[in-house]
Amino acid sequence: MKRNDLLLAVLVMAIWGFNFSMIKMGVTNVHPLLATAARFALAVFPAIFFIPRPKVAWRYLVSYGLVFGVGIWGMASWSITVGLSSGMSSVLLSGNVLIGMAVGIVIFKEESPVRKLIGAALALCALVVLVSATTGNVTFNGIILIMIAACSWTLMGVIVKKSQTTQAFAFNVWGMLFAPIPLVLFAVSLHGEQILWQAVELWDWNTTIAVVFQAYPTTLFGYWVWNMMLIKYPLSTTAPLTLLVPVFALISGYFMYDEVLSLAQIVASGLFLIGIGLIVKPANAPLFKMSLKTPLVR
């Protein structure tokens, strides 16, 4: 990967990591489902008027919007409001790699090399330590919601693959069109219409800044750069850099919210990322050199 491209990719990883702290800022007063709906509404409009619809069936765009909007980011945002720290939310969301690997083995009968199996075992053991050694930064409800998000990430990959789209950025923008309304309806079904008026009353500048950051730097700029990298470089070159996202998320959580991991969680986080790295790294690339050649997804 060229140096300028690498620096640009690392910048996006930093933005995606910092995004988890911005999510926490945005859901402090406003329900996470409504804040997430606002994020995608801003990301879609007015961009959608300048981007032609990708040549795929509508069912793929609708299902992508539901899974990406409600399943991933609605649940990830909600997990933070029920006690999961922003940094831990990012780390645990990376568990989608384990789920995707399991789906590939069980459903698609894919074969996994010993290296990936070792990585999966290491990551699973690290997850147990991360959860059991909590200092109050992990809750049962938070784990349930972030696991739904991780499963949804795997489902999203299946939807994109089935669609056979070659217009990744357009597919992302048009798919997000179907995220805001389901998110709002979900929030209303849980709490009634008063949740909307409460959001209006409690909305402040922090919420606005957080939602705008999630819509533009995180979603539009981030995915624009990411898709360019996917076009210019093979996935085996780009994918491992996403391991930087949880690192940046943990750092930003520490500086913005004083989120601190126990010593056991720090060690477990490192082992977890090494395990995930063993799964996603190119077959012939040394584990500790791959981060100089790669990006991730958030």
Disulfide bonds with the S-S distance in Angstrom:
none
